[in-house]
Amino acid sequence: MANNTNTLRNKMKRIGIQIKERRKALEITQTELAELAGISTNTVVAVERGQGDPKISTYLSICEVLGLEMATKLKG
C-alpha cells in the first residue's frame, strides 16, 4: 500500500509541475489562475507542489483554464 501511495504522490508532483509550467507559459499568476478556476490561491499552490488531496474537480477546473487535457495529465 505504501508503494501505491508513493506512486500516486509522484504522479501528483509531476502533474503539478506541468500545471505550473503551463501557467507560467501563459503568463498567469497563481492568484489569476485561482480566480479563473474558482478555487483558492492556496489550492493552486498545493496542486503545483503536488501536496494535499485535491478533488478531481479541482484538477478539471485548472486544466480547463489552462487548456490542458485532464486524461493526458493523469496518464502522465
HELIX and SHEET records of a PDB file:
HELIX    1   1 ALA A    2  ALA A   25  1                                  24    
HELIX    2   2 GLN A   30  ALA A   37  1                                   8    
HELIX    3   3 THR A   41  ARG A   49  1                                   9    
HELIX    4   4 ILE A   56  LEU A   66  1                                  11    
HELIX    5   5 MET A   70  LYS A   75  1                                   6    
END                                                                             
